[in-house]
Amino acid sequence: MSAEKKVPEIRFKGFSGDWLNNPIVEICGSTFGGGTPSTSEKSFWQGDIPWIQSSDLKEGSVNSVTVKKHITKAGVNKSATKLVSGNSIAIVTRVGVGKLSLMESEYTTSQDFLSLSDLKVDMQYSAYVIWKLLQIEKEQVQGTSIKGITKEELLSKTISFPEAKLEQIAIGNTFQKLDCLINQHQQKHDKLSSIKKAMLEKMFPKQGETTPEIRFKGFSKEWEEKVLSENVTFINGRAYSQEELLDKGKYTVLRVGNFYTNSSWYYSDMELGDKYYADYGDLLYTWSASFGPHVWQGGKVIYHYHIWKLELSENIDKLFLLHLLDYDREKILSGSNGSTMIHITKSAMEAKKLFIPKKEEQTIIGNYFQKLDTLISQHKIQITKLNNIKQACLSKMFV
């Protein structure tokens, strides 16, 4: 990109010429603040006028808002909130600063918003360029007690835009389509995750029962209560000193964080006994801090002390046990108040009693949940891929 010419790196065919630069205040026709009608006055609420809060807007998306509350005309007239016309941009400037949404119909907001109307630049384009600006700057702006940006600060920000309205529209539509695809995959991901959670509740016996609520056709016998150690051997990984963890080496060291958010890896040249290695397809269980079962999808690794490798008898199907332990994990989490770090002892896991059906039924149940997991994962991968494309376009299609 040329700073002198003020043009983006990527541009739609048929457009040329330098982009313009203006403070937001010079391209904005009207601005509106917000407010909250008294919650004790019932006549202000349960109306038909949308009233949005910061929590109604989704992070990372310009066209995603879920209106949870509506107010009456009396609520508008007797509070600081303002009725904003459709085709306006609602921008969170206080709690949740940086979130915004293009609003198609008239609405009102809480005091955490500043709304922009009657812009001289295409609204869709304006929404994305302002959103990008706020993502860059929101870590630097400070309010008196919370992070935020004042009306004056926001309106003084300068944005760049092409002079041709058609180019503005083309850019805005590109990002709108990307957001639409991301939201579609997110909705499908969330729906499938909800289905999985519901089916985990229905396809494993509840407390005090010996059969689940839902079963596959052809199975009717009661499940048998088994002590986990009768069919599962829990093997601890190896504890490492910091000096033993290398920046490169023959073997990758798998730690708890690598299953979740930690992308950094350590290595080791140590030659250990077979029990200290995990390979593709092994069932593992993280038991410290973040905990739960996982089927390892990588190559041969040395697994850390805070991970168990589970060796199963021929009576247990691996995928069934994976999801049974996942269901057990959800029960543990639902009973936790979240005030302390959760961890499970090896002896407690070995002594745990769980209801288990015959191997044939186990296999069918395990495969069912694995198919759900595959679909959920596919949507998650698409969301990540589309978000990466969006970030690349934000970098290359704006000045």
KEKOL-33676 format. One line per 10 residues: their letters; for each residue x negated, y negated, z of N, C-alpha, C. Coordinates in steps of 0.2 Angstrom, whole numbers, always signed. Layout:
// residues N
a) X:Y:Z:X:Y:Z:X:Y:Z | ... $
This chain:
// residues 399
msaekkvpei) -4:+6:+0:+0:+0:+0:-4:-6:+0 | -2:-11:-4:-6:-17:-4:-3:-22:+1 | -7:-25:+6:-4:-30:+10:-3:-36:+7 | -7:-38:+1:-6:-44:-2:+0:-44:-6 | +2:-39:-9:+8:-38:-14:+14:-37:-10 | +13:-34:-4:+19:-33:+0:+24:-29:-3 | +22:-23:-5:+26:-18:-8:+25:-11:-5 | +30:-7:-5:+29:+0:-2:+25:+5:-6 | +22:+10:-3:+18:+15:-6:+22:+19:-11 | +28:+21:-9:+33:+24:-14:+39:+20:-15 $
rfkgfsgdwl) +41:+20:-22:+46:+16:-24:+51:+19:-29 | +57:+18:-29:+61:+21:-34:+60:+18:-41 | +60:+22:-46:+59:+20:-53:+63:+14:-55 | +60:+10:-59:+64:+4:-62:+64:-2:-57 | +61:-2:-51:+61:-8:-47:+53:-10:-47 | +52:-17:-47:+46:-20:-46:+47:-26:-42 | +41:-30:-42:+41:-36:-38:+40:-36:-31 | +37:-41:-28:+35:-41:-21:+42:-41:-17 | +41:-38:-11:+47:-38:-6:+47:-45:-2 | +52:-47:+1:+53:-53:+4:+52:-51:+12 $
nnpiveicgs) +51:-56:+16:+50:-56:+23:+54:-61:+26 | +59:-59:+31:+63:-64:+34:+64:-62:+41 | +64:-67:+46:+67:-65:+53:+74:-62:+52 | +76:-58:+57:+82:-55:+57:+88:-60:+57 | +86:-66:+61:+91:-71:+62:+93:-74:+56 | +88:-75:+51:+90:-78:+45:+94:-74:+40 | +94:-67:+41:+98:-63:+36:+105:-61:+40 | +106:-63:+46:+111:-60:+50:+117:-66:+50 | +123:-64:+48:+128:-69:+49:+131:-70:+56 | +132:-65:+59:+135:-65:+66:+132:-60:+71 $
tfgggtpsts) +132:-62:+77:+130:-57:+82:+135:-57:+88 | +135:-51:+91:+140:-50:+96:+137:-46:+102 | +138:-49:+108:+136:-45:+114:+141:-40:+116 | +140:-37:+122:+145:-33:+125:+147:-34:+132 | +151:-29:+135:+153:-30:+142:+157:-24:+144 | +158:-23:+150:+162:-17:+153:+168:-20:+156 | +174:-18:+154:+180:-20:+157:+180:-16:+164 | +184:-19:+169:+184:-17:+175:+187:-10:+175 | +183:-5:+178:+185:+2:+178:+191:+3:+183 | +192:-1:+188:+198:-1:+192:+205:-3:+189 $
eksfwqgdip) +204:-6:+184:+211:-9:+181:+213:-4:+175 | +218:+0:+176:+220:+5:+172:+222:+3:+165 | +225:-3:+165:+228:-6:+159:+222:-8:+154 | +216:-8:+156:+211:-10:+152:+208:-3:+148 | +210:+2:+150:+207:+9:+147:+213:+13:+144 | +211:+18:+141:+215:+23:+137:+219:+20:+131 | +215:+15:+128:+218:+11:+123:+216:+15:+116 | +216:+11:+111:+214:+13:+104:+208:+10:+101 | +205:+6:+105:+199:+2:+103:+193:+6:+105 | +188:+8:+100:+182:+11:+103:+178:+7:+107 $
wiqssdlkeg) +175:+10:+112:+171:+6:+117:+165:+11:+118 | +159:+9:+115:+153:+13:+115:+148:+11:+120 | +145:+16:+123:+139:+16:+128:+133:+18:+125 | +127:+17:+128:+121:+19:+125:+121:+27:+125 | +124:+30:+129:+124:+38:+129:+128:+41:+123 | +132:+36:+120:+136:+39:+115:+132:+39:+108 | +126:+36:+108:+122:+36:+102:+116:+41:+103 | +115:+44:+97:+110:+50:+97:+103:+47:+95 | +98:+49:+99:+91:+47:+97:+89:+50:+90 | +85:+45:+87:+82:+47:+80:+87:+47:+74 $
svnsvtvkkh) +93:+45:+75:+98:+45:+70:+102:+38:+70 | +103:+36:+64:+106:+29:+63:+114:+30:+62 | +116:+35:+60:+123:+36:+59:+127:+41:+63 | +124:+42:+69:+127:+47:+73:+129:+44:+80 | +136:+43:+81:+139:+40:+87:+145:+45:+89 | +145:+46:+96:+151:+50:+98:+155:+45:+103 | +160:+43:+101:+164:+38:+105:+168:+42:+110 | +166:+41:+117:+170:+45:+122:+175:+41:+126 | +175:+34:+125:+180:+30:+128:+183:+25:+124 | +189:+23:+125:+193:+18:+121:+196:+13:+126 $
itkagvnksa) +197:+7:+124:+200:+2:+128:+205:-2:+125 | +209:-6:+129:+215:-9:+126:+213:-16:+124 | +218:-20:+121:+217:-27:+119:+216:-31:+126 | +219:-29:+131:+218:-33:+137:+211:-32:+140 | +209:-26:+139:+202:-24:+141:+197:-29:+137 | +198:-30:+131:+194:-35:+127:+195:-42:+129 | +201:-44:+130:+202:-51:+132:+200:-53:+139 | +199:-48:+144:+198:-50:+150:+191:-47:+153 | +186:-46:+148:+179:-44:+149:+175:-47:+145 | +168:-46:+146:+163:-49:+142:+162:-46:+135 $
tklvsgnsia) +165:-40:+134:+164:-37:+128:+168:-40:+122 | +166:-39:+116:+168:-43:+110:+171:-37:+105 | +176:-39:+101:+178:-35:+96:+174:-36:+90 | +170:-31:+87:+166:-32:+82:+169:-29:+76 | +168:-32:+70:+171:-30:+64:+167:-24:+61 | +171:-20:+57:+167:-14:+54:+162:-16:+50 | +158:-11:+48:+152:-12:+44:+147:-17:+47 | +146:-15:+54:+141:-19:+58:+136:-14:+61 | +131:-17:+64:+125:-12:+67:+126:-13:+74 | +127:-8:+78:+127:-8:+85:+120:-6:+87 $
ivtrvgvgkl) +116:-10:+91:+109:-9:+93:+109:-9:+101 | +106:-4:+103:+105:-3:+111:+99:-8:+112 | +99:-13:+116:+94:-17:+118:+91:-16:+125 | +95:-12:+129:+93:-11:+136:+92:-4:+138 | +96:-1:+141:+95:+6:+143:+96:+10:+137 | +90:+14:+135:+90:+18:+129:+88:+13:+123 | +84:+8:+124:+82:+3:+119:+79:+7:+113 | +82:+5:+107:+79:+8:+101:+84:+12:+97 | +89:+14:+101:+95:+18:+97:+100:+13:+94 | +102:+15:+88:+107:+11:+85:+111:+15:+80 $
slmeseytts) +117:+12:+78:+121:+15:+74:+125:+10:+69 | +126:+12:+63:+130:+8:+58:+137:+10:+59 | +141:+5:+61:+148:+7:+63:+153:+5:+57 | +157:+9:+55:+161:+8:+49:+167:+4:+51 | +170:+6:+57:+176:+3:+59:+175:-2:+65 | +180:-6:+66:+179:-11:+72:+178:-7:+79 | +175:-10:+83:+173:-7:+89:+171:-12:+95 | +170:-10:+101:+167:-14:+106:+161:-10:+109 | +157:-14:+113:+152:-10:+116:+151:-13:+124 | +147:-9:+127:+144:-11:+134:+139:-17:+133 $
qdflslsdlk) +137:-19:+139:+132:-25:+139:+125:-23:+137 | +124:-16:+136:+118:-14:+133:+117:-15:+126 | +121:-18:+122:+121:-18:+115:+121:-26:+113 | +118:-26:+107:+118:-32:+103:+121:-30:+96 | +126:-32:+93:+129:-30:+87:+127:-36:+81 | +126:-33:+75:+124:-38:+70:+129:-37:+64 | +132:-42:+62:+137:-42:+57:+136:-47:+51 | +139:-45:+45:+138:-50:+39:+131:-51:+37 | +127:-46:+37:+120:-46:+35:+120:-48:+27 | +115:-52:+25:+114:-53:+18:+110:-47:+15 $
vdmqysayvi) +107:-43:+19:+104:-37:+16:+108:-31:+17 | +108:-26:+12:+113:-20:+13:+112:-17:+20 | +118:-16:+23:+119:-14:+30:+115:-7:+31 | +116:-2:+26:+113:+4:+27:+105:+3:+28 | +103:-1:+23:+95:-2:+23:+93:-6:+29 | +97:-11:+31:+95:-15:+37:+95:-10:+43 | +100:-6:+44:+100:-1:+50:+94:+3:+50 | +91:+5:+45:+85:+9:+45:+79:+5:+46 | +78:+0:+43:+72:-4:+44:+72:-7:+51 | +78:-9:+54:+78:-11:+61:+76:-6:+65 $
wkllqiekeq) +79:+0:+64:+78:+6:+68:+70:+8:+68 | +67:+8:+62:+60:+9:+62:+56:+4:+66 | +58:-2:+65:+54:-8:+69:+55:-7:+76 | +61:-5:+79:+61:-4:+86:+58:+3:+88 | +57:+8:+84:+53:+14:+86:+46:+12:+87 | +43:+7:+83:+36:+5:+83:+35:+1:+90 | +40:-3:+91:+39:-8:+96:+42:-7:+103 | +46:-2:+104:+50:-1:+110:+45:+1:+116 | +40:+3:+115:+35:+5:+120:+32:-1:+123 | +32:-7:+119:+28:-13:+121:+33:-18:+124 $
vqgtsikgit) +40:-18:+123:+44:-23:+125:+46:-21:+132 | +47:-26:+137:+49:-25:+144:+54:-30:+146 | +59:-27:+149:+64:-31:+153:+62:-33:+160 | +66:-36:+164:+64:-38:+170:+64:-32:+175 | +68:-27:+174:+68:-21:+178:+68:-15:+174 | +70:-15:+168:+70:-9:+164:+67:-11:+157 | +65:-6:+153:+63:-7:+146:+69:-10:+142 | +67:-15:+138:+73:-18:+134:+70:-24:+130 | +74:-27:+126:+73:-32:+122:+78:-37:+122 | +77:-43:+122:+82:-49:+123:+84:-50:+116 $
keellsktis) +90:-53:+115:+93:-55:+109:+89:-60:+105 | +85:-64:+108:+81:-69:+105:+75:-65:+102 | +72:-61:+106:+66:-57:+104:+68:-53:+97 | +74:-49:+98:+76:-45:+92:+77:-49:+86 | +81:-55:+87:+82:-59:+81:+76:-62:+78 | +71:-63:+82:+65:-66:+79:+61:-61:+75 | +62:-55:+76:+58:-50:+72:+59:-51:+65 | +53:-50:+61:+53:-51:+54:+54:-44:+51 | +58:-43:+46:+59:-37:+42:+57:-38:+35 | +55:-33:+31:+53:-34:+24:+59:-30:+20 $
fpeakleqia) +61:-33:+15:+66:-29:+11:+65:-31:+3 | +67:-27:-1:+67:-29:-8:+72:-34:-10 | +71:-38:-15:+76:-43:-17:+82:-40:-20 | +81:-35:-24:+86:-32:-28:+91:-28:-23 | +97:-29:-23:+102:-26:-19:+102:-18:-20 | +102:-17:-27:+102:-10:-29:+97:-6:-26 | +91:-9:-25:+85:-5:-22:+86:-4:-15 | +89:-9:-11:+91:-9:-4:+96:-3:-3 | +101:-3:-8:+106:+3:-7:+103:+10:-8 | +98:+10:-13:+95:+16:-15:+91:+19:-9 $
igntfqkldc) +87:+15:-6:+83:+17:+0:+88:+19:+6 | +93:+14:+7:+97:+16:+13:+101:+22:+12 | +103:+24:+6:+107:+30:+4:+102:+36:+5 | +96:+35:+3:+91:+41:+4:+90:+43:+11 | +90:+38:+16:+89:+40:+23:+96:+42:+26 | +101:+40:+23:+108:+42:+26:+109:+49:+24 | +107:+51:+18:+107:+58:+16:+103:+63:+20 | +97:+60:+22:+92:+64:+26:+96:+65:+33 | +98:+60:+36:+101:+60:+42:+107:+65:+42 | +111:+65:+37:+117:+69:+36:+115:+76:+36 $
linqhqqkhd) +110:+78:+32:+107:+85:+32:+105:+87:+39 | +101:+82:+42:+98:+84:+49:+104:+85:+54 | +109:+81:+54:+115:+82:+58:+119:+88:+57 | +119:+90:+50:+123:+96:+49:+119:+102:+52 | +113:+102:+51:+109:+108:+54:+109:+108:+61 | +109:+102:+64:+109:+101:+71:+116:+104:+74 | +122:+102:+71:+128:+105:+73:+129:+112:+72 | +126:+115:+67:+126:+122:+66:+122:+126:+71 | +116:+123:+73:+111:+125:+78:+115:+125:+85 | +118:+120:+86:+121:+119:+93:+127:+124:+93 $
klssikkaml) +131:+125:+88:+137:+129:+88:+135:+136:+89 | +129:+138:+85:+127:+145:+86:+124:+146:+93 | +121:+141:+96:+118:+142:+103:+124:+143:+108 | +129:+139:+107:+135:+140:+111:+138:+147:+110 | +138:+149:+104:+141:+156:+103:+137:+161:+107 | +130:+160:+106:+126:+165:+109:+127:+165:+117 | +127:+159:+120:+128:+158:+127:+134:+161:+129 | +140:+160:+125:+146:+163:+127:+146:+171:+127 | +143:+174:+121:+142:+181:+120:+138:+184:+126 | +133:+181:+128:+129:+183:+133:+133:+185:+139 $
ekmfpkqget) +138:+180:+141:+142:+181:+146:+147:+187:+145 | +149:+188:+139:+154:+193:+138:+152:+200:+136 | +145:+200:+134:+143:+207:+132:+138:+210:+137 | +138:+207:+143:+134:+210:+148:+139:+210:+154 | +139:+215:+158:+144:+216:+164:+143:+210:+169 | +148:+207:+171:+148:+202:+176:+147:+205:+183 | +145:+201:+188:+144:+203:+195:+150:+207:+197 | +148:+213:+200:+154:+218:+203:+157:+222:+198 | +155:+222:+191:+158:+226:+186:+153:+230:+183 | +155:+235:+180:+151:+240:+177:+151:+241:+169 $
tpeirfkgfs) +156:+237:+166:+156:+236:+159:+157:+229:+157 | +155:+227:+151:+156:+221:+149:+163:+219:+146 | +165:+213:+145:+171:+211:+143:+172:+213:+135 | +167:+212:+132:+167:+213:+124:+162:+219:+123 | +164:+224:+119:+160:+230:+117:+161:+231:+110 | +156:+234:+107:+156:+236:+100:+161:+243:+100 | +164:+243:+94:+169:+249:+93:+165:+256:+94 | +168:+260:+97:+165:+267:+98:+162:+268:+105 | +161:+263:+109:+158:+264:+115:+163:+262:+121 | +163:+267:+126:+168:+266:+131:+165:+268:+138 $
keweekvlse) +160:+271:+139:+157:+274:+145:+155:+268:+149 | +155:+269:+156:+152:+264:+160:+145:+263:+160 | +142:+257:+161:+135:+256:+161:+132:+259:+167 | +126:+261:+167:+123:+264:+173:+118:+258:+176 | +119:+258:+183:+114:+253:+186:+107:+256:+187 | +102:+253:+185:+96:+255:+185:+91:+250:+188 | +86:+253:+192:+81:+248:+195:+76:+247:+189 | +74:+241:+188:+71:+239:+182:+64:+243:+181 | +61:+244:+187:+54:+248:+187:+55:+255:+185 | +61:+258:+185:+62:+265:+182:+60:+266:+175 $
nvtfingray) +61:+260:+171:+60:+261:+164:+55:+255:+161 | +53:+251:+166:+49:+245:+163:+43:+245:+168 | +37:+244:+165:+31:+243:+169:+29:+236:+167 | +28:+232:+173:+26:+225:+172:+18:+224:+173 | +15:+222:+168:+7:+221:+168:+5:+214:+168 | +2:+212:+174:-1:+205:+174:-7:+204:+169 | -7:+198:+166:-13:+196:+163:-18:+194:+167 | -24:+191:+164:-30:+190:+168:-30:+183:+170 | -32:+181:+176:-33:+174:+178:-40:+172:+176 | -40:+166:+174:-47:+163:+171:-49:+157:+175 $
sqeelldkgk) -55:+156:+176:-58:+150:+178:-59:+145:+172 | -59:+139:+174:-60:+134:+168:-66:+135:+164 | -71:+138:+167:-78:+139:+163:-77:+145:+159 | -72:+149:+160:-71:+155:+155:-67:+153:+149 | -64:+148:+149:-60:+146:+144:-64:+142:+139 | -64:+144:+133:-69:+141:+128:-65:+137:+122 | -68:+132:+119:-65:+129:+113:-64:+133:+107 | -68:+138:+107:-68:+143:+101:-71:+150:+103 | -69:+155:+100:-71:+162:+102:-67:+167:+99 | -69:+173:+101:-66:+179:+97:-59:+180:+98 $
ytvlrvgnfy) -56:+179:+104:-49:+180:+106:-46:+174:+108 | -40:+173:+106:-36:+167:+108:-33:+169:+115 | -33:+164:+119:-30:+165:+126:-23:+162:+126 | -18:+166:+127:-11:+164:+127:-9:+162:+134 | -7:+156:+135:-5:+153:+142:+3:+152:+141 | +6:+150:+147:+13:+149:+147:+15:+143:+143 | +11:+138:+143:+13:+132:+139:+13:+133:+132 | +9:+138:+129:+9:+139:+122:+16:+142:+120 | +20:+144:+124:+27:+146:+122:+32:+141:+121 | +30:+135:+124:+35:+129:+125:+33:+123:+121 $
tnsswyysdm) +29:+119:+125:+27:+113:+122:+19:+112:+121 | +15:+116:+123:+8:+115:+123:+5:+118:+117 | +3:+114:+112:+0:+116:+106:-8:+117:+106 | -11:+116:+112:-18:+117:+113:-19:+124:+115 | -25:+126:+112:-26:+133:+113:-34:+134:+116 | -35:+139:+120:-41:+141:+123:-43:+148:+120 | -49:+149:+120:-52:+156:+118:-57:+159:+122 | -58:+165:+121:-63:+169:+125:-66:+174:+121 | -73:+176:+123:-77:+181:+120:-77:+187:+124 | -73:+187:+130:-73:+193:+134:-70:+199:+131 $
elgdkyyady) -73:+205:+132:-70:+211:+130:-67:+214:+136 | -61:+215:+136:-57:+217:+142:-54:+224:+141 | -50:+227:+146:-47:+233:+145:-40:+232:+141 | -38:+237:+137:-32:+236:+133:-26:+233:+136 | -25:+234:+142:-19:+231:+146:-19:+224:+146 | -25:+220:+145:-25:+213:+145:-24:+210:+138 | -23:+214:+133:-21:+211:+127:-14:+212:+125 | -11:+207:+122:-5:+207:+119:-5:+207:+111 | -1:+210:+108:-1:+210:+100:+6:+209:+98 | +6:+208:+91:+13:+206:+88:+18:+211:+90 $
gdllytwsas) +24:+208:+92:+30:+213:+94:+30:+214:+101 | +25:+213:+105:+25:+215:+112:+30:+210:+116 | +34:+213:+121:+38:+210:+125:+35:+207:+131 | +35:+200:+131:+31:+197:+137:+36:+193:+141 | +34:+191:+147:+38:+187:+152:+34:+182:+155 | +36:+176:+154:+32:+171:+158:+36:+170:+165 | +32:+170:+170:+35:+170:+177:+33:+164:+181 | +29:+159:+179:+27:+153:+183:+29:+147:+179 | +32:+142:+183:+34:+136:+180:+40:+137:+175 | +39:+137:+168:+44:+139:+164:+44:+147:+163 $
fgphvwqggk) +50:+150:+164:+50:+157:+164:+55:+160:+160 | +54:+166:+158:+59:+170:+153:+55:+174:+149 | +59:+179:+145:+56:+184:+141:+55:+181:+134 | +50:+184:+130:+48:+182:+124:+46:+188:+120 | +47:+189:+113:+44:+194:+109:+38:+190:+106 | +32:+192:+107:+26:+189:+104:+26:+189:+97 | +25:+184:+93:+26:+184:+86:+19:+183:+82 | +14:+182:+86:+7:+181:+84:+3:+187:+84 | -4:+186:+82:-9:+191:+82:-11:+193:+89 | -17:+197:+89:-19:+200:+96:-22:+194:+100 $
viyhyhiwkl) -20:+194:+106:-22:+188:+111:-23:+191:+118 | -27:+187:+122:-28:+189:+129:-22:+185:+132 | -18:+188:+136:-13:+184:+139:-15:+182:+147 | -13:+176:+149:-14:+174:+155:-11:+177:+161 | -13:+176:+167:-11:+179:+173:-3:+178:+174 | -1:+172:+172:+6:+170:+173:+11:+173:+168 | +8:+178:+164:+12:+181:+160:+12:+189:+161 | +18:+192:+161:+18:+199:+161:+19:+202:+154 | +16:+208:+153:+17:+212:+147:+21:+217:+150 | +27:+219:+146:+32:+224:+148:+31:+230:+144 $
elsenidklf) +29:+236:+147:+29:+242:+143:+36:+246:+145 | +39:+248:+140:+46:+251:+141:+46:+258:+140 | +50:+262:+143:+51:+269:+142:+55:+270:+136 | +55:+276:+134:+59:+278:+127:+67:+277:+128 | +69:+276:+134:+76:+275:+136:+78:+267:+135 | +74:+263:+134:+75:+256:+134:+74:+253:+127 | +79:+250:+124:+78:+246:+117:+75:+239:+119 | +69:+237:+115:+66:+231:+117:+70:+225:+116 | +74:+225:+110:+78:+219:+109:+84:+218:+114 | +86:+224:+116:+92:+224:+121:+89:+221:+128 $
llhlldydre) +83:+223:+130:+80:+221:+136:+78:+214:+135 | +76:+211:+130:+75:+204:+129:+81:+200:+130 | +86:+202:+128:+92:+198:+129:+96:+199:+136 | +95:+205:+138:+97:+206:+145:+93:+202:+150 | +87:+201:+149:+83:+197:+153:+84:+190:+152 | +86:+188:+146:+88:+181:+145:+94:+179:+148 | +99:+184:+148:+105:+183:+152:+104:+182:+159 | +99:+187:+162:+98:+186:+169:+94:+180:+171 | +90:+177:+166:+87:+171:+167:+92:+165:+168 | +97:+165:+163:+102:+160:+164:+106:+160:+170 $
kilsgsngst) +107:+166:+173:+110:+167:+179:+106:+164:+185 | +100:+165:+184:+95:+162:+189:+95:+155:+189 | +95:+152:+183:+95:+145:+182:+101:+141:+184 | +107:+145:+183:+113:+142:+185:+114:+142:+193 | +110:+146:+196:+110:+146:+204:+105:+142:+207 | +101:+138:+203:+96:+134:+205:+98:+127:+206 | +96:+123:+211:+98:+116:+211:+93:+112:+208 | +88:+115:+205:+83:+111:+201:+78:+107:+205 | +78:+107:+212:+74:+103:+216:+67:+106:+217 | +66:+113:+215:+60:+116:+216:+58:+120:+210 $
mihitksame) +51:+121:+209:+49:+125:+203:+51:+132:+204 | +54:+135:+199:+56:+142:+199:+51:+146:+197 | +50:+151:+201:+45:+157:+199:+48:+163:+202 | +46:+169:+199:+49:+175:+201:+43:+180:+202 | +43:+183:+208:+38:+188:+210:+38:+194:+206 | +33:+198:+205:+33:+204:+201:+37:+209:+205 | +36:+209:+212:+40:+214:+216:+47:+213:+215 | +49:+207:+215:+56:+206:+214:+59:+208:+207 | +55:+207:+202:+57:+209:+196:+57:+217:+195 | +53:+220:+198:+52:+227:+198:+58:+230:+202 $
akklfipkke) +60:+227:+207:+66:+230:+211:+73:+227:+209 | +73:+223:+204:+79:+221:+201:+84:+226:+198 | +90:+226:+200:+95:+231:+198:+99:+228:+192 | +99:+231:+187:+103:+229:+181:+107:+235:+178 | +113:+233:+175:+117:+238:+172:+115:+239:+165 | +114:+245:+163:+111:+247:+156:+116:+252:+153 | +117:+252:+146:+121:+257:+143:+116:+262:+140 | +119:+267:+136:+115:+272:+133:+111:+268:+127 | +106:+272:+125:+101:+269:+120:+105:+266:+114 | +109:+270:+111:+113:+268:+105:+116:+261:+105 $
eqtiignyfq) +120:+260:+111:+123:+254:+112:+118:+248:+113 | +113:+250:+117:+108:+245:+118:+105:+242:+111 | +104:+247:+106:+101:+245:+100:+106:+240:+96 | +112:+242:+96:+117:+238:+92:+118:+231:+96 | +118:+230:+102:+118:+224:+106:+112:+220:+104 | +106:+223:+105:+100:+220:+104:+99:+217:+97 | +102:+221:+92:+101:+218:+85:+106:+212:+84 | +112:+213:+87:+117:+207:+86:+114:+201:+89 | +111:+201:+94:+108:+195:+97:+102:+192:+93 | +98:+197:+90:+93:+195:+87:+95:+192:+80 $
kldtlisqhk) +100:+194:+77:+103:+190:+71:+105:+183:+73 | +108:+182:+79:+110:+176:+81:+104:+171:+82 | +99:+174:+85:+92:+170:+86:+89:+168:+80 | +89:+173:+75:+86:+171:+68:+90:+166:+65 | +97:+165:+65:+100:+160:+62:+99:+153:+66 | +99:+154:+73:+97:+148:+77:+90:+145:+75 | +86:+150:+74:+79:+148:+72:+78:+145:+66 | +82:+147:+61:+82:+145:+54:+84:+137:+54 | +89:+136:+58:+92:+129:+58:+87:+124:+61 | +84:+127:+67:+79:+123:+70:+73:+121:+66 $
iqitklnnik) +71:+126:+62:+65:+125:+57:+67:+120:+52 | +73:+120:+49:+76:+115:+44:+76:+108:+47 | +78:+108:+54:+78:+101:+57:+71:+98:+58 | +67:+102:+60:+60:+100:+60:+57:+98:+53 | +58:+102:+48:+56:+100:+41:+59:+94:+39 | +65:+93:+40:+69:+87:+38:+67:+81:+41 | +65:+81:+48:+63:+76:+52:+56:+74:+50 | +52:+79:+48:+45:+77:+45:+46:+73:+39 | +50:+75:+34:+51:+72:+28:+54:+65:+29 | +58:+64:+34:+61:+57:+36:+55:+53:+38 $
qaclskmfv) +51:+55:+43:+46:+51:+45:+41:+49:+40 | +39:+54:+35:+35:+52:+30:+38:+47:+25 | +44:+48:+24:+48:+42:+20:+48:+36:+23 | +49:+36:+30:+49:+29:+34:+42:+26:+33 | +37:+30:+33:+30:+27:+32:+29:+24:+25 | +31:+28:+20:+29:+26:+13:+34:+22:+9 | +41:+22:+12:+46:+18:+8:+48:+11:+10 | +44:+9:+16:+45:+3:+19:+38:-1:+19 | +38:-7:+18:+32:-11:+19:+30:-11:+26 $
